[in-house]
């Protein structure tokens, strides 16, 4: 919806510029310079409005609404859809019925790109979700400030004490009804279709929160990174059946890690 609005603004601004500074002058559209400048002005206006959208709703909604506010997450997902539309990334979801009806569960997913965050946010459009993510996500210009109001927790993997504190915060969020996404590989995998070793410690979230654990596989073609715009880049989110706490209550973190890795890997 936001993307369509921004495109309409771009088209209208571009058309108005061409009409006023070219067509209205001599009843002809014949100035390449005016056309180029009008397109540039329309694009700049579109970008400015998108920034105002993110900044304005941050101050009036994100900072004021509770973590599980549906309107806050809806606005954030509209903004997160912009990079997907800009890169013509198309998301298909398989197994949506496997998501628990109630909030308060952990999601464990493979991770190959920063785009996985908007992919999951827009793919799981009916569920307010937050992420256990690196500080670099919070440091992103404009959109980074949304991370904390959405319930995201930043982790410093180079500092064991701070990393443990982050895990504790995620556990508390899940216990309080948030749905948190954890990337158990701990970093992005650069070989699409393969997994690196999972961090067993990340599974303390599921074990300590005693909430359902939902494994998710993000499936991309082997040549995904080589597909150039405007060709479509297709992503499939496979939502597996949730593991209830009773199913892994007797496991240690390494055993649970291996079990979840096997489930996620099966769909790659």
Beta strands, then each sheet from edge to edge (+ up, - down):
strand 1: 89-94
strand 2: 105-109
strand 3: 129-134
strand 4: 153-155
strand 5: 179-182
strand 6: 213-220
strand 7: 233-239
sheet 1: 1+ 7+ 6- 2- 5- 3- 4-
end
